Amino acid sequence: MDTSTALAQIREIVGPRGLVEGSDASALLVDERGLYQGRAALIVRPASTEECAQIVRVCNEASLGVVPQGGNTGYCGGATPFDATNQILLNLSRMNRVREIDPVSFTMTAEAGLVLARAQAAAEEHQLLFPLSMGSEGSCQIGGNLATNAGGIAVLRYGTARDLVLGLEVVLPSGEIISDLKGLRKNNTGYNLNGLFLGAEGTLGIITAAVLKLYPLPCNRELAWVATADVDGACRLLARARRQSCDQVVSAEYISRASLELVLEEVGDTRDPLDTPYAHYVLLEFASAQAGAGLRTALERVLETALESGEIQDGVIAESGRHRDSLWALRESIPEAEKRAGGSVKHDISVRISQIPAFISEAESTLSAISPHRLSVFGHIGDGNLHYNLLPPKGTSVQEFNNDVAQKLSTAVYDLIGRCGGSFSAEHGVGILKRDELAQFTAPAALELMRSLKKNLDPKGIMNPGKVVG
């Protein structure tokens, strides 16, 4: 089948409502960070799994590339097409239904285009919690969350996106549909096929629906913003909090003073939570679904003993919902503050929690010897995931910084991560941005296995061409 015939058939499959053109199309061709300007022969929004399957069958026959896209909030260019002749963009936003909520089994069956915040709200209507949570939750979609194995602020308690899945519905590169939406918590019948597609970024198939785990909705939350003596104190505070609270910690976020100052400078209606500036902060949140769980007392006891041991220097406990929201806003506004300051070179890395202090210390001295720069270090200390971001010196643009020394600095960061046994991509995926790093830092046997899986499942290479393993 030639390309023009294939594109005509795809238009017929989705109908006028499924075609995206004009300014709507332009918006979908630029990635979240503005790093990539995409091109596509056609942009479509199918309305059902069957329409997806029909489209993929046509593309497979015509050897047309298919780039799946959710909310287009990714940081690595994984949902951007790059061929105006031989690739289509398949946006899943019309497939946005909650198919079922089972309040006895604590499960939700949701389509890939469901916005994460809507999934959270649907669970809350049943006094249940879907715990995946991140700054982009108002626009990112379930399919993209699963395809990138998204993390967020509650991984410490609930795990990453793949830990929240009980089954998937997937369109394969052949156009066949495999469906495992039984929602079983125990099922030892052969290989874990669902695991192939979680984190694969649409390179092995298109996730169209999933059965997701739900949890009791917390009715009590307590939040503290504390200054720690050093990074080691922050890590020891987390361990203390988990032990002394019977593991009721739901989030633990590290914020450097440099990151906080960016927010205070660039984002309006913000103020320093403490009267005295400190170098290191932790945002520590406890949560429980049990009424009268004594969370406040537990948090106060943790902070008292941490103060006595020298792990913390100062702090404040949120006194109201509004106070809590304002403290969280300081943490969640850091990426926006970096953008307003002109942009940054981002590193989404992870190491063992116990290795975070050594990594930060060695990275700072190593990078300082290479070139002047500014640091913004923050992230999910509860699961070892740091956003180790570099800003150019004041008076230098990010473009100049990138053209000059940013690559040398990034190489130094990733080399150190490799020596620490960590990961160069903790929660944002690989996409096209980090494809070279995957080839460099992955064991040859593991990389060859990934390429073999890709070749066997997608022999024509039509699924998200050029991403992850190339």
C-alpha distance (Angstrom), angle and dihedral (degrees) to the residues before:
residue distance angle dihedral
M1 . . .
D2 3.80 . .
T3 3.82 122.3 .
S4 3.81 97.8 -108.3
T5 3.81 91.6 52.2
A6 3.81 90.9 47.8
L7 3.81 93.0 50.5
A8 3.81 90.7 48.8
Q9 3.81 90.5 52.2
I10 3.80 91.5 49.1
R11 3.81 90.7 51.6
E12 3.78 88.9 52.4
I13 3.81 92.4 49.2
V14 3.81 95.4 54.9
G15 3.81 98.5 32.6
P16 3.81 125.0 -152.8
R17 3.83 93.8 -51.6
G18 3.78 91.0 56.6
L19 3.79 97.1 53.2
V20 3.80 120.0 94.4
E21 3.78 117.5 -157.1
G22 3.80 142.5 153.9
S23 3.81 120.1 13.6
D24 3.81 92.1 -9.0
A25 3.79 88.9 59.1
S26 3.79 93.2 47.8
A27 3.80 91.8 55.2
L28 3.81 91.8 54.7
L29 3.80 93.4 51.5
V30 3.82 95.6 62.6
D31 3.80 118.1 74.4
E32 3.82 123.2 -128.3
R33 3.80 95.2 -97.6
G34 3.79 95.5 41.9
L35 3.80 91.8 -120.0
Y36 3.80 95.3 124.6
Q37 3.79 134.9 43.4
G38 3.76 107.3 -158.3
R39 3.79 134.5 -154.6
A40 3.80 129.9 -157.4
A41 3.78 138.1 176.5
L42 3.81 89.8 -137.3
I43 3.81 139.1 -1.9
V44 3.79 118.4 -149.2
R45 3.79 138.6 176.4
P46 3.83 109.0 -155.6
A47 3.79 117.6 -156.3
S48 3.80 99.9 -146.8
T49 3.78 145.6 20.1
E50 3.78 89.8 -104.6
E51 3.81 91.2 55.5
C52 3.82 88.8 50.2
A53 3.77 90.0 51.5
Q54 3.80 93.1 48.9
I55 3.81 90.9 50.0
V56 3.80 93.1 49.3
R57 3.82 91.4 48.2
V58 3.80 89.9 54.9
C59 3.81 91.7 46.2
N60 3.79 91.8 49.0
E61 3.78 91.8 52.0
A62 3.81 91.8 48.1
S63 3.84 94.9 38.7
L64 3.81 90.5 -121.1
G65 3.80 117.5 158.7
V66 3.82 117.7 -118.1
V67 3.82 119.2 -152.8
P68 3.84 111.4 -168.7
Q69 3.80 116.6 -149.5
G70 3.79 134.0 -172.4
G71 3.79 122.7 174.3
N72 3.83 91.8 -24.1
T73 3.80 91.4 -127.2
G74 3.82 97.5 127.2
Y75 3.80 122.4 126.3
C76 3.83 99.8 -148.2
G77 3.81 105.7 57.2
G78 3.79 92.7 -108.0
A79 3.82 94.7 138.5
T80 3.81 98.7 45.9
P81 3.83 122.8 101.5
F82 3.80 119.2 -144.1
D83 3.82 106.2 -169.3
A84 3.81 122.1 77.9
T85 3.81 91.3 -169.3
N86 3.78 108.7 37.5
Q87 3.83 107.9 26.0
I88 3.79 133.9 70.2
L89 3.79 126.7 -161.7
L90 3.79 112.5 -131.7
N91 3.80 109.4 -161.8
L92 3.82 114.9 -166.6
S93 3.81 99.7 -161.6
R94 3.83 95.2 112.7
M95 3.80 90.1 59.1
N96 3.79 94.1 74.2
R97 3.80 108.9 130.3
V98 3.76 129.7 129.1
R99 3.78 97.5 -134.1
E100 3.79 96.3 -170.7
I101 3.78 144.4 -11.3
D102 3.79 115.5 -158.4
P103 3.83 106.5 -165.2
V104 3.80 92.1 -174.9
S105 3.79 95.5 52.2
F106 3.83 91.7 35.5
T107 3.82 93.6 -127.4
M108 3.79 138.9 129.7
T109 3.79 125.0 -160.1
A110 3.80 107.6 -152.1
E111 3.78 136.1 173.2
A112 3.79 120.7 -118.8
G113 3.81 96.1 -109.0
L114 3.80 95.0 56.8
V115 3.79 109.6 121.3
L116 3.81 111.1 -120.5
A117 3.82 94.1 -124.1
R118 3.81 89.6 53.7
A119 3.80 90.1 51.7
Q120 3.80 89.5 51.9
A121 3.83 91.2 48.7
A122 3.81 92.7 48.0
A123 3.79 90.3 53.6
E124 3.82 91.6 47.8
E125 3.80 90.4 56.3
H126 3.81 85.3 67.9
Q127 3.82 93.4 42.5
L128 3.77 88.9 -105.7
L129 3.79 134.2 123.3
F130 3.77 131.4 -130.2
P131 3.81 95.7 -165.4
L132 3.80 103.2 -161.2
S133 3.82 104.3 114.0
M134 3.81 134.7 167.2
G135 3.78 142.0 146.4
S136 3.82 93.7 -91.3
E137 3.81 95.2 51.1
G138 3.81 92.3 117.0
S139 3.81 91.3 65.2
C140 3.82 111.1 14.1
Q141 3.79 116.2 96.6
I142 3.79 135.1 -135.4
G143 3.81 94.8 -114.9
G144 3.79 92.2 53.5
N145 3.80 91.3 44.8
L146 3.80 90.2 55.6
A147 3.80 95.8 40.0
T148 3.81 90.4 55.6
N149 3.82 95.8 34.0
A150 3.81 89.7 -124.2
G151 3.79 119.8 -149.6
G152 3.79 121.4 -170.4
I153 3.75 134.3 160.0
A154 3.83 102.4 -41.4
V155 3.81 102.0 51.9
L156 3.80 90.5 110.5
R157 3.82 90.9 67.0
Y158 3.82 104.4 24.8
G159 3.81 108.8 20.7
T160 3.81 131.4 -126.6
A161 3.79 125.0 -50.5
R162 3.81 93.5 -82.4
D163 3.81 89.7 57.5
L164 3.81 89.7 59.3
V165 3.82 96.8 56.8
L166 3.80 127.1 98.9
G167 3.79 97.4 171.0
L168 3.80 145.5 -9.6
E169 3.77 141.3 -145.1
V170 3.82 109.8 -147.6
V171 3.78 137.3 179.5
L172 3.80 108.6 -141.3
P173 3.83 124.1 -144.1
S174 3.81 88.1 -100.9
G175 3.79 90.4 59.2
E176 3.79 92.4 -109.4
I177 3.81 118.3 134.8
I178 3.77 122.9 -133.6
S179 3.78 114.5 -168.4
D180 3.78 127.6 -168.3
L181 3.80 102.7 164.1
K182 3.81 97.4 136.2
G183 3.79 90.8 114.1
L184 3.79 94.6 -138.6
R185 3.79 118.9 165.9
K186 3.80 91.3 -159.7
N187 3.79 121.7 40.4
N188 3.82 119.1 141.6
T189 3.79 99.6 178.7
G190 3.77 108.8 131.8
Y191 3.78 131.3 -62.6
N192 3.79 122.6 3.0
L193 3.80 95.9 -111.4
N194 3.79 93.2 171.6
G195 3.78 89.3 63.9
L196 3.81 91.1 61.5
F197 3.79 92.7 66.8
L198 3.81 100.1 38.9
G199 3.79 106.2 95.1
A200 3.83 93.2 3.4
E201 3.83 91.9 112.0
G202 3.79 94.7 -135.8
T203 3.81 94.2 -59.1
L204 3.82 94.3 118.8
G205 3.81 101.0 33.1
I206 3.79 144.4 -36.6
I207 3.80 118.5 -84.8
T208 3.82 105.9 -140.6
A209 3.83 101.5 170.2
A210 3.79 141.1 0.5
V211 3.78 143.0 -166.1
L212 3.80 106.4 -127.3
K213 3.80 131.3 -162.1
L214 3.79 118.2 -115.7
Y215 3.81 129.3 -162.9
P216 3.80 137.9 -161.2
L217 3.79 110.2 -73.8
P218 3.82 110.7 -109.5
C219 3.79 111.9 -119.1
N220 3.81 95.1 -176.5
R221 3.80 127.7 53.5
E222 3.79 130.5 170.6
L223 3.79 123.6 -173.9
A224 3.80 132.4 -169.7
W225 3.80 131.4 -173.0
V226 3.80 107.2 -155.7
A227 3.79 136.6 176.5
T228 3.78 113.8 -134.4
A229 3.78 127.5 -155.0
D230 3.81 91.9 -122.6
V231 3.81 141.2 -27.2
D232 3.78 91.2 -80.9
G233 3.80 88.5 55.5
A234 3.81 89.2 53.3
C235 3.79 91.5 54.5
R236 3.80 93.2 45.4
L237 3.81 89.7 48.9
L238 3.81 89.5 56.6
A239 3.80 92.4 50.7
R240 3.82 90.7 47.3
A241 3.82 91.7 49.2
R242 3.79 92.8 51.4
R243 3.80 93.2 49.2
Q244 3.81 98.5 42.8
S245 3.81 96.1 43.5
C246 3.81 96.9 47.0
D247 3.83 87.2 -110.6
Q248 3.80 97.7 -57.4
V249 3.81 91.6 142.1
V250 3.82 109.2 120.9
S251 3.82 99.8 173.0
A252 3.79 136.7 15.9
E253 3.81 116.4 -179.9
Y254 3.79 126.9 -176.7
I255 3.82 118.4 -147.1
S256 3.80 123.3 -176.8
R257 3.80 120.1 -145.3
A258 3.81 89.7 -114.9
S259 3.82 90.8 57.3
L260 3.81 92.2 47.7
E261 3.81 91.6 49.4
L262 3.81 90.1 53.2
V263 3.80 89.0 56.7
L264 3.80 93.4 46.0
E265 3.82 90.2 50.0
E266 3.79 100.2 41.3
V267 3.82 107.8 28.9
G268 3.77 121.8 66.4
D269 3.80 126.4 -129.6
T270 3.81 94.1 27.4
R271 3.79 130.5 124.9
D272 3.77 138.3 -179.4
P273 3.83 108.7 -90.2
L274 3.82 92.3 -144.0
D275 3.79 131.4 49.8
T276 3.80 93.4 -129.4
P277 3.83 125.0 51.0
Y278 3.80 117.1 -121.2
A279 3.80 132.4 -174.5
H280 3.81 98.9 -124.7
Y281 3.80 135.3 34.7
V282 3.78 138.4 -177.9
L283 3.79 126.1 -158.9
L284 3.80 103.8 -152.6
E285 3.80 122.8 -172.2
F286 3.80 130.4 -174.1
A287 3.81 121.8 -165.9
S288 3.79 136.2 -178.3
A289 3.80 136.7 176.2
Q290 3.79 89.5 -149.2
A291 3.79 118.7 95.3
G292 3.78 113.7 -127.7
A293 3.79 91.7 15.7
G294 3.79 92.5 153.1
L295 3.79 92.9 -122.5
R296 3.80 94.3 152.0
T297 3.77 91.3 53.8
A298 3.79 91.5 46.0
L299 3.81 91.9 50.5
E300 3.80 92.7 47.0
R301 3.80 90.7 50.0
V302 3.81 91.3 51.6
L303 3.79 92.2 49.7
E304 3.81 93.3 46.4
T305 3.79 93.5 53.2
A306 3.82 91.6 42.5
L307 3.81 89.7 52.5
E308 3.79 90.9 50.0
S309 3.81 91.1 50.0
G310 3.81 93.0 49.3
E311 3.80 95.8 -114.6
I312 3.80 93.1 119.8
Q313 3.79 131.9 34.4
D314 3.79 104.3 -171.1
G315 3.76 140.9 -12.9
V316 3.78 151.0 160.0
I317 3.81 132.6 -133.8
A318 3.80 117.4 -141.4
E319 3.80 109.5 -104.8
S320 3.81 97.9 -165.8
G321 3.77 143.4 10.5
R322 3.79 89.8 -96.7
H323 3.81 91.3 51.2
R324 3.80 90.1 49.0
D325 3.81 91.5 50.6
S326 3.81 91.6 49.7
L327 3.81 91.7 53.1
W328 3.80 92.1 48.3
A329 3.81 89.5 47.1
L330 3.81 90.1 61.1
R331 3.79 90.3 57.3
E332 3.81 95.7 40.9
S333 3.82 93.5 47.6
I334 3.80 94.8 61.3
P335 3.84 96.2 92.2
E336 3.81 90.6 48.8
A337 3.82 90.8 47.4
E338 3.80 90.1 52.7
K339 3.80 89.8 51.0
R340 3.81 92.2 49.5
A341 3.79 89.8 49.2
G342 3.79 88.7 59.6
G343 3.78 102.6 -85.0
S344 3.77 137.9 -75.0
V345 3.78 143.2 -125.1
K346 3.79 103.0 -109.3
H347 3.79 129.7 -146.3
D348 3.81 117.0 -174.4
I349 3.80 99.2 -167.1
S350 3.79 138.6 157.6
V351 3.78 137.8 -161.0
R352 3.78 134.2 165.1
I353 3.79 109.1 -67.7
S354 3.79 90.5 -118.4
Q355 3.82 89.7 57.3
I356 3.81 97.0 51.6
P357 3.84 95.5 92.7
A358 3.81 93.4 50.4
F359 3.81 92.2 45.5
I360 3.80 93.8 50.9
S361 3.80 92.5 46.4
E362 3.81 95.2 47.8
A363 3.80 93.9 41.5
E364 3.78 92.5 52.7
S365 3.80 93.8 51.7
T366 3.81 93.5 42.3
L367 3.81 95.2 49.8
S368 3.80 93.8 43.3
A369 3.79 88.5 59.7
I370 3.82 91.1 54.7
S371 3.81 103.6 48.4
P372 3.81 144.7 -29.4
H373 3.81 112.6 -87.7
R374 3.79 142.4 143.3
L375 3.79 123.0 -112.6
S376 3.79 131.1 -138.7
V377 3.80 108.5 -177.1
F378 3.80 121.0 175.8
G379 3.76 140.2 125.4
H380 3.75 150.6 105.5
I381 3.78 103.5 -24.5
G382 3.81 88.2 171.5
D383 3.80 90.9 72.9
G384 3.81 100.8 25.7
N385 3.81 95.0 -104.2
L386 3.81 115.6 138.2
H387 3.78 129.4 -179.9
Y388 3.78 97.7 -142.6
N389 3.80 100.5 -172.2
L390 3.79 129.0 178.8
L391 3.79 124.9 -150.6
P392 3.81 123.7 -168.1
P393 3.80 119.8 -109.2
K394 3.78 112.4 -85.3
G395 3.79 110.2 -81.9
T396 3.82 92.7 32.2
S397 3.81 121.3 97.3
V398 3.81 122.8 -132.7
Q399 3.80 88.5 -117.0
E400 3.81 91.2 56.6
F401 3.79 89.4 44.5
N402 3.81 90.9 51.8
N403 3.78 92.4 47.7
D404 3.79 92.0 48.9
V405 3.80 118.7 36.8
A406 3.82 110.0 -21.9
Q407 3.80 93.3 102.2
K408 3.81 91.8 52.3
L409 3.79 90.0 50.2
S410 3.81 93.0 47.7
T411 3.80 91.2 48.8
A412 3.80 89.4 53.0
V413 3.81 91.2 50.3
Y414 3.81 92.9 49.8
D415 3.80 93.5 44.0
L416 3.79 89.5 54.2
I417 3.79 91.4 46.8
G418 3.79 89.2 52.4
R419 3.80 91.4 51.9
C420 3.82 89.4 49.9
G421 3.79 91.8 52.7
G422 3.81 90.8 -116.1
S423 3.78 135.9 131.9
F424 3.81 129.7 -98.1
S425 3.82 89.8 -151.2
A426 3.78 115.4 40.4
E427 3.80 102.3 166.6
H428 3.81 112.4 -16.6
G429 3.78 98.5 72.3
V430 3.80 130.5 -135.2
G431 3.81 106.9 -87.2
I432 3.78 110.4 154.8
L433 3.81 96.5 -51.0
K434 3.82 96.4 69.9
R435 3.79 100.6 28.8
D436 3.81 92.6 112.0
E437 3.80 91.2 50.3
L438 3.81 90.1 52.7
A439 3.80 90.0 54.2
Q440 3.81 91.7 45.8
F441 3.80 101.8 45.0
T442 3.82 102.3 33.2
A443 3.79 120.0 92.4
P444 3.83 109.6 -103.6
A445 3.81 93.4 -121.8
A446 3.81 91.8 51.0
L447 3.80 92.2 46.9
E448 3.79 91.4 49.3
L449 3.80 90.1 50.6
M450 3.83 90.1 52.7
R451 3.81 90.7 50.4
S452 3.80 91.2 47.0
L453 3.82 91.5 52.3
K454 3.80 89.9 48.9
K455 3.80 92.8 49.4
N456 3.80 94.1 47.6
L457 3.79 96.9 45.5
D458 3.80 95.4 37.6
P459 3.82 108.0 26.0
K460 3.82 93.3 167.4
G461 3.81 92.2 48.5
I462 3.83 94.4 -128.8
M463 3.81 99.2 137.7
N464 3.82 112.0 95.2
P465 3.81 93.1 -34.5
G466 3.78 118.0 -141.2
K467 3.80 95.7 14.5
V468 3.82 128.6 121.7
V469 3.83 100.9 -17.2
G470 3.82 96.1 19.0
